[in-house]
Amino acid sequence: MSMASTSTPRSCSELTITVEHNPSKSRLAELGINSWPKWGCPPGKYMLKFDAQETCYFLRGKVKVYPKGSSESVKFGVGDLVTIPKGLSCTWEVSVAVDKHYKFESSSTPTPSSKCITDI
């Protein structure tokens, strides 16, 4: 059984990060996770803007995300299926290096649509 949690930034209530903890193998197979491209990053602090909705599955890592304009954070990491909405600007605090499969909803190419604005 998987559990979902969400965080709603107060300034942008329509931009909600959804986290599904430990989805079943059948759910991952249904989504075709293993055919998605992979991406990773080392520990650090990154400001990101998502130009398309991203769904990603974490193989490794630990992240705390602060949506722009909010003091609240969303935590996710290894084993989590995460959906990040189009238009979200946020800061990622990566405490354990990330390795993930990802897919962008509005992009047919495997090139990441999230923009790293700056490393802090």
N, CA, C and O atoms as a Tinker XYZ file with bonds, in Angstrom:
   480  protein
     1  N      0.855000   -1.171000    0.000000    73     2
     2  CA     0.000000    0.000000    0.000000    64     1     3
     3  C      0.900000    1.232000    0.000000    63     2     4     5
     4  O      1.887000    1.279000    0.734000    81     3
     5  N      0.572000    2.214000   -0.805000    73     3     6
     6  CA     1.359000    3.435000   -0.838000    64     5     7
     7  C      0.581000    4.561000   -0.181000    63     6     8     9
     8  O     -0.648000    4.556000   -0.119000    81     7
     9  N      1.346000    5.522000    0.306000    73     7    10
    10  CA     0.732000    6.679000    0.946000    64     9    11
    11  C      1.145000    7.915000    0.178000    63    10    12    13
    12  O      2.299000    8.016000   -0.240000    81    11
    13  N      0.260000    8.838000   -0.018000    73    11    14
    14  CA     0.582000   10.073000   -0.714000    64    13    15
    15  C      0.506000   11.233000    0.262000    63    14    16    17
    16  O     -0.339000   11.264000    1.156000    81    15
    17  N      1.398000   12.173000    0.071000    73    15    18
    18  CA     1.335000   13.393000    0.854000    64    17    19
    19  C      1.569000   14.555000   -0.087000    63    18    20    21
    20  O      2.225000   14.408000   -1.118000    81    19
    21  N      1.043000   15.682000    0.261000    73    19    22
    22  CA     1.208000   16.851000   -0.593000    64    21    23
    23  C      1.584000   18.049000    0.247000    63    22    24    25
    24  O      1.376000   18.078000    1.460000    81    23
    25  N      2.134000   19.022000   -0.421000    73    23    26
    26  CA     2.413000   20.292000    0.220000    64    25    27
    27  C      1.893000   21.375000   -0.688000    63    26    28    29
    28  O      2.104000   21.331000   -1.900000    81    27
    29  N      1.226000   22.336000   -0.123000    73    27    30
    30  CA     0.677000   23.427000   -0.904000    64    29    31
    31  C      1.330000   24.723000   -0.472000    63    30    32    33
    32  O      1.104000   25.197000    0.641000    81    31
    33  N      2.154000   25.309000   -1.366000    73    31    34
    34  CA     2.722000   26.602000   -1.011000    64    33    35
    35  C      1.608000   27.623000   -0.804000    63    34    36    37
    36  O      0.650000   27.656000   -1.576000    81    35
    37  N      1.721000   28.439000    0.208000    73    35    38
    38  CA     0.660000   29.396000    0.511000    64    37    39
    39  C      0.478000   30.437000   -0.581000    63    38    40    41
    40  O     -0.637000   30.901000   -0.815000    81    39
    41  N      1.580000   30.815000   -1.264000    73    39    42
    42  CA     1.475000   31.860000   -2.273000    64    41    43
    43  C      0.953000   31.336000   -3.607000    63    42    44    45
    44  O      0.436000   32.114000   -4.409000    81    43
    45  N      1.075000   30.040000   -3.859000    73    43    46
    46  CA     0.661000   29.470000   -5.141000    64    45    47
    47  C     -0.050000   28.151000   -4.889000    63    46    48    49
    48  O      0.535000   27.086000   -5.089000    81    47
    49  N     -1.290000   28.204000   -4.459000    73    47    50
    50  CA    -1.988000   26.997000   -4.023000    64    49    51
    51  C     -2.175000   25.981000   -5.142000    63    50    52    53
    52  O     -2.388000   24.801000   -4.861000    81    51
    53  N     -2.101000   26.405000   -6.407000    73    51    54
    54  CA    -2.277000   25.449000   -7.489000    64    53    55
    55  C     -0.996000   24.665000   -7.783000    63    54    56    57
    56  O     -1.045000   23.674000   -8.511000    81    55
    57  N      0.136000   25.080000   -7.241000    73    55    58
    58  CA     1.408000   24.410000   -7.479000    64    57    59
    59  C      1.725000   23.489000   -6.308000    63    58    60    61
    60  O      2.347000   23.904000   -5.330000    81    59
    61  N      1.297000   22.247000   -6.417000    73    59    62
    62  CA     1.411000   21.288000   -5.331000    64    61    63
    63  C      2.329000   20.141000   -5.716000    63    62    64    65
    64  O      2.137000   19.515000   -6.759000    81    63
    65  N      3.320000   19.860000   -4.889000    73    63    66
    66  CA     4.189000   18.699000   -5.071000    64    65    67
    67  C      3.480000   17.506000   -4.444000    63    66    68    69
    68  O      3.048000   17.573000   -3.293000    81    67
    69  N      3.357000   16.418000   -5.193000    73    67    70
    70  CA     2.727000   15.202000   -4.691000    64    69    71
    71  C      3.790000   14.119000   -4.515000    63    70    72    73
    72  O      4.590000   13.875000   -5.418000    81    71
    73  N      3.793000   13.477000   -3.358000    73    71    74
    74  CA     4.756000   12.418000   -3.060000    64    73    75
    75  C      3.995000   11.134000   -2.755000    63    74    76    77
    76  O      3.157000   11.099000   -1.855000    81    75
    77  N      4.290000   10.092000   -3.505000    73    75    78
    78  CA     3.723000    8.759000   -3.255000    64    77    79
    79  C      4.860000    7.899000   -2.721000    63    78    80    81
    80  O      5.784000    7.545000   -3.454000    81    79
    81  N      4.783000    7.566000   -1.426000    73    79    82
    82  CA     5.842000    6.806000   -0.781000    64    81    83
    83  C      5.728000    5.324000   -1.123000    63    82    84    85
    84  O      4.664000    4.721000   -0.987000    81    83
    85  N      6.844000    4.751000   -1.568000    73    83    86
    86  CA     6.946000    3.312000   -1.846000    64    85    87
    87  C      5.798000    2.755000   -2.686000    63    86    88    89
    88  O      5.068000    1.877000   -2.225000    81    87
    89  N      5.626000    3.256000   -3.921000    73    87    90
    90  CA     4.584000    2.701000   -4.786000    64    89    91
    91  C      4.881000    1.233000   -5.104000    63    90    92    93
    92  O      6.035000    0.805000   -5.068000    81    91
    93  N      3.841000    0.477000   -5.413000    73    91    94
    94  CA     4.004000   -0.946000   -5.695000    64    93    95
    95  C      4.784000   -1.168000   -6.989000    63    94    96    97
    96  O      4.840000   -0.291000   -7.850000    81    95
    97  N      5.386000   -2.355000   -7.115000    73    95    98
    98  CA     6.114000   -2.704000   -8.338000    64    97    99
    99  C      5.189000   -2.682000   -9.540000    63    98   100   101
   100  O      5.603000   -2.305000  -10.636000    81    99
   101  N      3.926000   -3.088000   -9.343000    73    99   102
   102  CA     2.982000   -3.079000  -10.456000    64   101   103
   103  C      2.680000   -1.643000  -10.901000    63   102   104   105
   104  O      2.521000   -1.389000  -12.095000    81   103
   105  N      2.600000   -0.714000   -9.962000    73   103   106
   106  CA     2.379000    0.698000  -10.306000    64   105   107
   107  C      3.562000    1.251000  -11.098000    63   106   108   109
   108  O      3.375000    1.959000  -12.087000    81   107
   109  N      4.783000    0.927000  -10.659000    73   107   110
   110  CA     5.984000    1.388000  -11.359000    64   109   111
   111  C      6.059000    0.792000  -12.759000    63   110   112   113
   112  O      6.439000    1.481000  -13.706000    81   111
   113  N      5.699000   -0.485000  -12.899000    73   111   114
   114  CA     5.702000   -1.136000  -14.208000    64   113   115
   115  C      4.649000   -0.509000  -15.117000    63   114   116   117
   116  O      4.896000   -0.302000  -16.305000    81   115
   117  N      3.485000   -0.208000  -14.565000    73   115   118
   118  CA     2.399000    0.416000  -15.319000    64   117   119
   119  C      2.842000    1.768000  -15.889000    63   118   120   121
   120  O      2.474000    2.126000  -17.008000    81   119
   121  N      3.624000    2.503000  -15.121000    73   119   122
   122  CA     4.119000    3.808000  -15.558000    64   121   123
   123  C      5.312000    3.695000  -16.522000    63   122   124   125
   124  O      5.647000    4.654000  -17.217000    81   123
   125  N      5.942000    2.523000  -16.555000    73   123   126
   126  CA     7.103000    2.331000  -17.425000    64   125   127
   127  C      8.353000    3.033000  -16.918000    63   126   128   129
   128  O      9.178000    3.494000  -17.706000    81   127
   129  N      8.487000    3.113000  -15.606000    73   127   130
   130  CA     9.587000    3.844000  -14.968000    64   129   131
   131  C     10.957000    3.474000  -15.537000    63   130   132   133
   132  O     11.776000    4.355000  -15.799000    81   131
   133  N     11.212000    2.163000  -15.732000    73   131   134
   134  CA    12.539000    1.733000  -16.174000    64   133   135
   135  C     12.906000    2.204000  -17.572000    63   134   136   137
   136  O     14.079000    2.173000  -17.944000    81   135
   137  N     11.918000    2.644000  -18.356000    73   135   138
   138  CA    12.210000    3.161000  -19.700000    64   137   139
   139  C     12.450000    4.679000  -19.691000    63   138   140   141
   140  O     12.840000    5.255000  -20.707000    81   139
   141  N     12.216000    5.316000  -18.546000    73   139   142
   142  CA    12.423000    6.761000  -18.443000    64   141   143
   143  C     13.916000    7.051000  -18.342000    63   142   144   145
   144  O     14.679000    6.214000  -17.860000    81   143
   145  N     14.339000    8.237000  -18.795000    73   143   146
   146  CA    15.746000    8.628000  -18.640000    64   145   147
   147  C     16.106000    8.757000  -17.163000    63   146   148   149
   148  O     15.237000    8.849000  -16.296000    81   147
   149  N     17.420000    8.762000  -16.904000    73   147   150
   150  CA    17.901000    8.928000  -15.535000    64   149   151
   151  C     18.634000   10.258000  -15.407000    63   150   152   153
   152  O     19.195000   10.778000  -16.372000    81   151
   153  N     18.614000   10.789000  -14.198000    73   151   154
   154  CA    19.304000   12.034000  -13.885000    64   153   155
   155  C     19.783000   11.959000  -12.451000    63   154   156   157
   156  O     19.161000   11.298000  -11.619000    81   155
   157  N     20.871000   12.623000  -12.157000    73   155   158
   158  CA    21.374000   12.652000  -10.796000    64   157   159
   159  C     22.084000   13.955000  -10.503000    63   158   160   161
   160  O     22.413000   14.722000  -11.408000    81   159
   161  N     22.316000   14.196000   -9.214000    73   159   162
   162  CA    23.069000   15.381000   -8.793000    64   161   163
   163  C     23.714000   15.094000   -7.449000    63   162   164   165
   164  O     23.225000   14.266000   -6.680000    81   163
   165  N     24.824000   15.788000   -7.166000    73   163   166
   166  CA    25.494000   15.614000   -5.878000    64   165   167
   167  C     24.789000   16.409000   -4.788000    63   166   168   169
   168  O     23.917000   17.227000   -5.082000    81   167
   169  N     25.158000   16.179000   -3.534000    73   167   170
   170  CA    24.598000   16.999000   -2.460000    64   169   171
   171  C     24.878000   18.478000   -2.722000    63   170   172   173
   172  O     25.916000   18.836000   -3.278000    81   171
   173  N     23.950000   19.320000   -2.319000    73   171   174
   174  CA    24.104000   20.755000   -2.509000    64   173   175
   175  C     22.758000   21.432000   -2.406000    63   174   176   177
   176  O     21.753000   20.812000   -2.058000    81   175
   177  N     22.755000   22.727000   -2.716000    73   175   178
   178  CA    21.545000   23.523000   -2.662000    64   177   179
   179  C     21.342000   24.130000   -4.044000    63   178   180   181
   180  O     22.234000   24.796000   -4.570000    81   179
   181  N     20.157000   23.900000   -4.638000    73   179   182
   182  CA    19.893000   24.298000   -6.011000    64   181   183
   183  C     18.563000   25.030000   -6.120000    63   182   184   185
   184  O     17.565000   24.621000   -5.527000    81   183
   185  N     18.563000   26.114000   -6.883000    73   183   186
   186  CA    17.312000   26.804000   -7.183000    64   185   187
   187  C     16.855000   26.305000   -8.551000    63   186   188   189
   188  O     17.598000   26.389000   -9.528000    81   187
   189  N     15.615000   25.779000   -8.617000    73   187   190
   190  CA    15.097000   25.196000   -9.848000    64   189   191
   191  C     13.764000   25.814000  -10.232000    63   190   192   193
   192  O     12.980000   26.222000   -9.375000    81   191
   193  N     13.520000   25.878000  -11.543000    73   191   194
   194  CA    12.216000   26.279000  -12.060000    64   193   195
   195  C     11.784000   25.201000  -13.035000    63   194   196   197
   196  O     12.535000   24.845000  -13.943000    81   195
   197  N     10.571000   24.674000  -12.852000    73   195   198
   198  CA    10.063000   23.597000  -13.684000    64   197   199
   199  C      9.168000   24.169000  -14.778000    63   198   200   201
   200  O      8.105000   24.724000  -14.498000    81   199
   201  N      9.613000   24.026000  -16.038000    73   199   202
   202  CA     8.874000   24.533000  -17.192000    64   201   203
   203  C      7.854000   23.526000  -17.700000    63   202   204   205
   204  O      7.082000   23.821000  -18.612000    81   203
   205  N      7.852000   22.346000  -17.113000    73   203   206
   206  CA     6.891000   21.296000  -17.453000    64   205   207
   207  C      6.662000   20.460000  -16.199000    63   206   208   209
   208  O      7.515000   20.415000  -15.313000    81   207
   209  N      5.507000   19.799000  -16.125000    73   207   210
   210  CA     5.261000   18.901000  -14.994000    64   209   211
   211  C      6.236000   17.737000  -15.077000    63   210   212   213
   212  O      6.394000   17.130000  -16.136000    81   211
   213  N      6.882000   17.427000  -13.979000    73   211   214
   214  CA     7.806000   16.301000  -13.928000    64   213   215
   215  C      7.278000   15.244000  -12.970000    63   214   216   217
   216  O      6.825000   15.554000  -11.868000    81   215
   217  N      7.343000   13.990000  -13.409000    73   215   218
   218  CA     7.099000   12.855000  -12.534000    64   217   219
   219  C      8.434000   12.130000  -12.442000    63   218   220   221
   220  O      9.065000   11.861000  -13.464000    81   219
   221  N      8.865000   11.813000  -11.237000    73   219   222
   222  CA    10.151000   11.145000  -11.076000    64   221   223
   223  C     10.083000   10.100000   -9.973000    63   222   224   225
   224  O      9.295000   10.203000   -9.033000    81   223
   225  N     10.941000    9.084000  -10.122000    73   223   226
   226  CA    11.032000    8.011000   -9.146000    64   225   227
   227  C     12.466000    7.977000   -8.629000    63   226   228   229
   228  O     13.410000    7.833000   -9.405000    81   227
   229  N     12.623000    8.109000   -7.314000    73   227   230
   230  CA    13.940000    8.197000   -6.702000    64   229   231
   231  C     14.534000    6.828000   -6.412000    63   230   232   233
   232  O     13.993000    6.061000   -5.615000    81   231
   233  N     15.658000    6.528000   -7.069000    73   231   234
   234  CA    16.407000    5.298000   -6.833000    64   233   235
   235  C     17.362000    5.489000   -5.654000    63   234   236   237
   236  O     17.710000    4.544000   -4.945000    81   235
   237  N     17.773000    6.746000   -5.471000    73   235   238
   238  CA    18.733000    7.086000   -4.427000    64   237   239
   239  C     18.556000    8.561000   -4.103000    63   238   240   241
   240  O     18.144000    9.341000   -4.961000    81   239
   241  N     18.861000    8.944000   -2.888000    73   239   242
   242  CA    18.891000   10.352000   -2.548000    64   241   243
   243  C     17.953000   10.747000   -1.430000    63   242   244   245
   244  O     17.099000    9.979000   -0.988000    81   243
   245  N     18.149000   11.970000   -0.994000    73   243   246
   246  CA    17.317000   12.563000    0.052000    64   245   247
   247  C     17.272000   14.057000   -0.228000    63   246   248   249
   248  O     18.307000   14.719000   -0.305000    81   247
   249  N     16.036000   14.588000   -0.381000    73   247   250
   250  CA    15.844000   15.973000   -0.787000    64   249   251
   251  C     14.802000   16.649000    0.099000    63   250   252   253
   252  O     13.805000   16.042000    0.490000    81   251
   253  N     15.055000   17.916000    0.403000    73   251   254
   254  CA    14.066000   18.762000    1.060000    64   253   255
   255  C     13.847000   19.929000    0.103000    63   254   256   257
   256  O     14.796000   20.624000   -0.260000    81   255
   257  N     12.590000   20.145000   -0.308000    73   255   258
   258  CA    12.260000   21.181000   -1.283000    64   257   259
   259  C     11.471000   22.293000   -0.614000    63   258   260   261
   260  O     10.514000   22.041000    0.119000    81   259
   261  N     11.886000   23.525000   -0.876000    73   259   262
   262  CA    11.199000   24.713000   -0.394000    64   261   263
   263  C     10.612000   25.450000   -1.592000    63   262   264   265
   264  O     11.354000   26.099000   -2.329000    81   263
   265  N      9.293000   25.369000   -1.806000    73   263   266
   266  CA     8.672000   26.132000   -2.889000    64   265   267
   267  C      8.891000   27.629000   -2.662000    63   266   268   269
   268  O      8.830000   28.110000   -1.531000    81   267
   269  N      9.145000   28.347000   -3.738000    73   267   270
   270  CA     9.371000   29.795000   -3.651000    64   269   271
   271  C      8.175000   30.474000   -2.992000    63   270   272   273
   272  O      7.027000   30.197000   -3.338000    81   271
   273  N      8.450000   31.357000   -2.049000    73   271   274
   274  CA     7.392000   32.086000   -1.366000    64   273   275
   275  C      6.787000   31.348000   -0.190000    63   274   276   277
   276  O      5.827000   31.824000    0.416000    81   275
   277  N      7.344000   30.176000    0.143000    73   275   278
   278  CA     6.813000   29.392000    1.252000    64   277   279
   279  C      7.945000   29.027000    2.206000    63   278   280   281
   280  O      9.063000   28.763000    1.766000    81   279
   281  N      7.668000   29.009000    3.492000    73   279   282
   282  CA     8.659000   28.565000    4.468000    64   281   283
   283  C      8.497000   27.073000    4.758000    63   282   284   285
   284  O      9.317000   26.480000    5.460000    81   283
   285  N      7.440000   26.470000    4.218000    73   283   286
   286  CA     7.197000   25.046000    4.407000    64   285   287
   287  C      8.030000   24.248000    3.410000    63   286   288   289
   288  O      8.351000   24.734000    2.325000    81   287
   289  N      8.375000   23.018000    3.788000    73   287   290
   290  CA     9.172000   22.173000    2.910000    64   289   291
   291  C      8.457000   20.851000    2.634000    63   290   292   293
   292  O      7.551000   20.447000    3.363000    81   291
   293  N      8.891000   20.199000    1.569000    73   291   294
   294  CA     8.422000   18.868000    1.213000    64   293   295
   295  C      9.665000   17.983000    1.177000    63   294   296   297
   296  O     10.668000   18.342000    0.560000    81   295
   297  N      9.601000   16.824000    1.840000    73   295   298
   298  CA    10.742000   15.909000    1.880000    64   297   299
   299  C     10.423000   14.664000    1.064000    63   298   300   301
   300  O      9.311000   14.137000    1.117000    81   299
   301  N     11.419000   14.202000    0.307000    73   299   302
   302  CA    11.279000   12.935000   -0.403000    64   301   303
   303  C     12.657000   12.364000   -0.692000    63   302   304   305
   304  O     13.677000   13.041000   -0.560000    81   303
   305  N     12.656000   11.095000   -1.092000    73   303   306
   306  CA    13.931000   10.426000   -1.352000    64   305   307
   307  C     13.714000    9.037000   -1.902000    63   306   308   309
   308  O     12.702000    8.756000   -2.544000    81   307
   309  N     14.676000    8.174000   -1.644000    73   307   310
   310  CA    14.700000    6.834000   -2.213000    64   309   311
   311  C     13.347000    6.136000   -2.042000    63   310   312   313
   312  O     12.782000    6.110000   -0.948000    81   311
   313  N     12.838000    5.569000   -3.146000    73   311   314
   314  CA    11.579000    4.840000   -3.125000    64   313   315
   315  C     10.344000    5.690000   -3.331000    63   314   316   317
   316  O      9.233000    5.161000   -3.356000    81   315
   317  N     10.512000    7.013000   -3.483000    73   315   318
   318  CA     9.353000    7.899000   -3.635000    64   317   319
   319  C      9.080000    8.218000   -5.107000    63   318   320   321
   320  O     10.001000    8.409000   -5.902000    81   319
   321  N      7.798000    8.270000   -5.441000    73   319   322
   322  CA     7.316000    8.708000   -6.750000    64   321   323
   323  C      6.791000   10.118000   -6.548000    63   322   324   325
   324  O      5.846000   10.326000   -5.788000    81   323
   325  N      7.397000   11.085000   -7.221000    73   323   326
   326  CA     7.128000   12.497000   -6.956000    64   325   327
   327  C      6.615000   13.176000   -8.226000    63   326   328   329
   328  O      7.150000   12.953000   -9.312000    81   327
   329  N      5.582000   14.000000   -8.088000    73   327   330
   330  CA     5.083000   14.807000   -9.189000    64   329   331
   331  C      5.277000   16.274000   -8.819000    63   330   332   333
   332  O      4.782000   16.752000   -7.798000    81   331
   333  N      6.018000   16.974000   -9.687000    73   331   334
   334  CA     6.312000   18.391000   -9.478000    64   333   335
   335  C      5.578000   19.174000  -10.564000    63   334   336   337
   336  O      5.767000   18.900000  -11.750000    81   335
   337  N      4.746000   20.142000  -10.182000    73   335   338
   338  CA     3.914000   20.836000  -11.162000    64   337   339
   339  C      4.673000   21.823000  -12.051000    63   338   340   341
   340  O      5.675000   22.414000  -11.647000    81   339
   341  N      4.171000   21.978000  -13.250000    73   339   342
   342  CA     4.688000   22.974000  -14.185000    64   341   343
   343  C      4.567000   24.353000  -13.544000    63   342   344   345
   344  O      3.548000   24.687000  -12.940000    81   343
   345  N      5.631000   25.149000  -13.687000    73   343   346
   346  CA     5.613000   26.516000  -13.181000    64   345   347
   347  C      6.179000   26.689000  -11.790000    63   346   348   349
   348  O      6.330000   27.818000  -11.325000    81   347
   349  N      6.500000   25.590000  -11.109000    73   347   350
   350  CA     7.006000   25.696000   -9.742000    64   349   351
   351  C      8.460000   26.161000   -9.731000    63   350   352   353
   352  O      9.301000   25.602000  -10.435000    81   351
   353  N      8.747000   27.168000   -8.944000    73   351   354
   354  CA    10.118000   27.580000   -8.645000    64   353   355
   355  C     10.379000   27.158000   -7.213000    63   354   356   357
   356  O      9.541000   27.365000   -6.336000    81   355
   357  N     11.540000   26.565000   -6.973000    73   355   358
   358  CA    11.806000   26.046000   -5.636000    64   357   359
   359  C     13.304000   25.922000   -5.404000    63   358   360   361
   360  O     14.107000   26.026000   -6.331000    81   359
   361  N     13.658000   25.699000   -4.150000    73   359   362
   362  CA    15.036000   25.416000   -3.769000    64   361   363
   363  C     15.107000   23.970000   -3.302000    63   362   364   365
   364  O     14.349000   23.548000   -2.429000    81   363
   365  N     16.026000   23.218000   -3.895000    73   363   366
   366  CA    16.265000   21.838000   -3.484000    64   365   367
   367  C     17.475000   21.811000   -2.572000    63   366   368   369
   368  O     18.549000   22.280000   -2.947000    81   367
   369  N     17.307000   21.261000   -1.369000    73   367   370
   370  CA    18.426000   20.979000   -0.476000    64   369   371
   371  C     18.655000   19.473000   -0.558000    63   370   372   373
   372  O     17.892000   18.686000    0.003000    81   371
   373  N     19.708000   19.085000   -1.259000    73   371   374
   374  CA    20.027000   17.677000   -1.472000    64   373   375
   375  C     21.055000   17.264000   -0.429000    63   374   376   377
   376  O     22.195000   17.727000   -0.463000    81   375
   377  N     20.655000   16.389000    0.504000    73   375   378
   378  CA    21.573000   15.954000    1.562000    64   377   379
   379  C     22.262000   14.640000    1.209000    63   378   380   381
   380  O     23.357000   14.364000    1.699000    81   379
   381  N     21.622000   13.817000    0.352000    73   379   382
   382  CA    22.209000   12.574000   -0.144000    64   381   383
   383  C     22.079000   12.611000   -1.656000    63   382   384   385
   384  O     20.998000   12.877000   -2.180000    81   383
   385  N     23.183000   12.344000   -2.370000    73   383   386
   386  CA    23.200000   12.419000   -3.832000    64   385   387
   387  C     21.979000   11.736000   -4.448000    63   386   388   389
   388  O     21.560000   10.664000   -4.013000    81   387
   389  N     21.420000   12.385000   -5.473000    73   387   390
   390  CA    20.190000   11.925000   -6.117000    64   389   391
   391  C     20.499000   11.110000   -7.370000    63   390   392   393
   392  O     21.387000   11.453000   -8.150000    81   391
   393  N     19.749000   10.025000   -7.545000    73   391   394
   394  CA    19.715000    9.240000   -8.776000    64   393   395
   395  C     18.245000    8.927000   -8.986000    63   394   396   397
   396  O     17.621000    8.289000   -8.138000    81   395
   397  N     17.678000    9.371000  -10.114000    73   395   398
   398  CA    16.239000    9.196000  -10.320000    64   397   399
   399  C     15.922000    8.962000  -11.785000    63   398   400   401
   400  O     16.672000    9.359000  -12.676000    81   399
   401  N     14.780000    8.301000  -12.013000    73   399   402
   402  CA    14.168000    8.237000  -13.335000    64   401   403
   403  C     13.197000    9.402000  -13.400000    63   402   404   405
   404  O     12.585000    9.748000  -12.389000    81   403
   405  N     13.041000   10.019000  -14.574000    73   403   406
   406  CA    12.143000   11.164000  -14.685000    64   405   407
   407  C     11.428000   11.182000  -16.034000    63   406   408   409
   408  O     11.870000   10.579000  -17.012000    81   407
   409  N     10.304000   11.898000  -16.043000    73   407   410
   410  CA     9.529000   12.085000  -17.266000    64   409   411
   411  C      8.840000   13.436000  -17.180000    63   410   412   413
   412  O      8.261000   13.783000  -16.151000    81   411
   413  N      8.905000   14.198000  -18.267000    73   411   414
   414  CA     8.205000   15.476000  -18.338000    64   413   415
   415  C      6.950000   15.310000  -19.171000    63   414   416   417
   416  O      7.003000   14.754000  -20.268000    81   415
   417  N      5.825000   15.783000  -18.665000    73   415   418
   418  CA     4.541000   15.607000  -19.329000    64   417   419
   419  C      4.427000   16.337000  -20.658000    63   418   420   421
   420  O      3.834000   15.812000  -21.600000    81   419
   421  N      4.982000   17.532000  -20.749000    73   419   422
   422  CA     4.807000   18.303000  -21.974000    64   421   423
   423  C      6.018000   18.226000  -22.896000    63   422   424   425
   424  O      6.138000   19.014000  -23.833000    81   423
   425  N      6.907000   17.287000  -22.635000    73   423   426
   426  CA     8.116000   17.175000  -23.438000    64   425   427
   427  C      8.244000   15.765000  -23.985000    63   426   428   429
   428  O      8.107000   14.790000  -23.246000    81   427
   429  N      8.506000   15.658000  -25.284000    73   427   430
   430  CA     8.676000   14.340000  -25.887000    64   429   431
   431  C     10.152000   13.961000  -25.946000    63   430   432   433
   432  O     10.489000   12.846000  -26.345000    81   431
   433  N     11.031000   14.875000  -25.555000    73   431   434
   434  CA    12.454000   14.584000  -25.559000    64   433   435
   435  C     12.928000   14.336000  -24.136000    63   434   436   437
   436  O     12.330000   14.843000  -23.187000    81   435
   437  N     14.001000   13.559000  -23.976000    73   435   438
   438  CA    14.488000   13.260000  -22.635000    64   437   439
   439  C     15.322000   14.367000  -22.012000    63   438   440   441
   440  O     15.903000   14.162000  -20.946000    81   439
   441  N     15.398000   15.531000  -22.642000    73   439   442
   442  CA    16.161000   16.635000  -22.087000    64   441   443
   443  C     15.417000   17.250000  -20.916000    63   442   444   445
   444  O     14.256000   17.633000  -21.061000    81   443
   445  N     16.061000   17.354000  -19.750000    73   443   446
   446  CA    15.366000   17.932000  -18.592000    64   445   447
   447  C     14.857000   19.336000  -18.888000    63   446   448   449
   448  O     15.558000   20.150000  -19.490000    81   447
   449  N     13.626000   19.609000  -18.455000    73   447   450
   450  CA    13.035000   20.925000  -18.628000    64   449   451
   451  C     13.135000   21.774000  -17.380000    63   450   452   453
   452  O     12.723000   22.935000  -17.372000    81   451
   453  N     13.681000   21.196000  -16.327000    73   451   454
   454  CA    13.892000   22.017000  -15.146000    64   453   455
   455  C     15.173000   22.806000  -15.377000    63   454   456   457
   456  O     16.143000   22.292000  -15.934000    81   455
   457  N     15.162000   24.031000  -14.950000    73   455   458
   458  CA    16.327000   24.877000  -15.140000    64   457   459
   459  C     16.986000   25.116000  -13.801000    63   458   460   461
   460  O     16.346000   25.554000  -12.845000    81   459
   461  N     18.260000   24.826000  -13.744000    73   459   462
   462  CA    19.007000   25.154000  -12.531000    64   461   463
   463  C     19.371000   26.620000  -12.652000    63   462   464   465
   464  O     20.242000   26.993000  -13.438000    81   463
   465  N     18.704000   27.443000  -11.874000    73   463   466
   466  CA    18.927000   28.876000  -11.938000    64   465   467
   467  C     20.290000   29.210000  -11.368000    63   466   468   469
   468  O     21.039000   29.995000  -11.949000    81   467
   469  N     20.609000   28.617000  -10.237000    73   467   470
   470  CA    21.910000   28.868000   -9.613000    64   469   471
   471  C     22.190000   27.837000   -8.545000    63   470   472   473
   472  O     21.277000   27.337000   -7.889000    81   471
   473  N     23.451000   27.526000   -8.378000    73   471   474
   474  CA    23.865000   26.730000   -7.224000    64   473   475
   475  C     24.128000   27.712000   -6.105000    63   474   476   477
   476  O     24.827000   28.708000   -6.292000    81   475
   477  N     23.565000   27.431000   -4.939000    73   475   478
   478  CA    23.718000   28.361000   -3.814000    64   477   479
   479  C     24.901000   27.946000   -2.984000    63   478   480
   480  O     25.210000   28.594000   -1.984000    81   479
